[in-house]
């Protein structure tokens, strides 16, 4: 791994905003929709756990594309596989078979322990797919009265930003002025098994949940909740649908976050890291009794399952089969948690860690989460805030122990500067 210091004269610090940065920000703000509020850094290159901006400053990437970059920027094995496929065939549409989808689907079935997969592109598309499949299963297999199917969701969830998905969001920013919304969803408190049980009725077809709520600030469910939910869904003939888009594929120290309680859902929803940070790849995985409700013409995507996506996704699965990245997440996560715990009372109120994924609550009397991220950026570390006073850390799993130490030390510096 390359040096963990910035390229400028002072290790751990970056130069101020330069002309090239200002020019690129102005150009983007003038011509692109303002649906994000990025930190004022313009990135141009990435390798491993590090990125470089247009001024030549280097930063430790502690967001990793919201876990889409679990394997880091430009992992040579993935780039080589993608490059090889780019030269062969990239798109056929599903009007024809291609020689990459079958091997990818087989490998993903083996990884998930499921009998079939349905490939899409973005995570939100995969969630929409799971919703449609769950409803159709409810009508055709469970026998729910037509037009009455409901799905139980959790408060504080984040599953995407399509109209249907924000219909069951309780984030005012995500929902304001986007109605009318899609019916058929019942929200309950996250991690409350009694509330889930009380909400289930004869028309309930699924419980949709995140094993760990990432956008919520890496919120962990109560110990045993996933096991209780699995038992409840089985007893009540309801599909257990796990959104593992952020939490899955080695991020938490296991292949899937559900593995921490040895639980297997009826449907896995996968995305982000499935594309290796190179290409949008998503999928749902389920057994045939669920997946076979999908028939020709009922669901699809022009790009879903294309040869390039399938080749990259297949390589990602092969990488995960070694267990190397799951172990890295576990070991580095232990180091990260130990360091962050020392900052409680020094500007942090709480720390939540699972694998190499952490959410920290900053004392709002000291500074906001955005201000923490701006301070980290000035010292060469990139992270993202959420919900005002919470900051998430998700470095690529190729990060080194020295990188993790640098992250903790830099956060300590930013908090000390604020206290002064």
Buried (B, 14 or more C-beta within 10 A) or exposed (E): BEEBBBBBEEEBBBBEBBEBBEEBBEEEEEEEEEEEEEBEBBBEEBBBBBBBBBBBBBBBBBBBBBBBBBBBBBBEEBBEBBEEBEEEBBEBEBEEEBEBBEBBBEBBBEBBEBBBBBBBBBBBBBBBBBBBBBBBBBBEBBEBEEEBBBBBBBBBBBBBBBEBBBBBBEBEEBBEEEEEBBEBBBBBEBBBBEBBBEBBEEBBBBBBBBBBBBBBBBBBBEEEBBBBBBEBBEEBBBBBBBBBBBBBBBBBBBBBBBBBBEBBBBBBBBBBBBBBBBBBBBBBBBBEEBBBBBEEEEBBBEBBBBBBBBBBBBBBBBBBEEEEBBEBBBBBBBBBBEBBEEBBEEBBBEBBBBBBBBBBBBBEEBBBBBBBBBBBBBBBBBBBBBBEBBBBBBBBBBBBEEBBBBBBBBBBBBBEEBEE
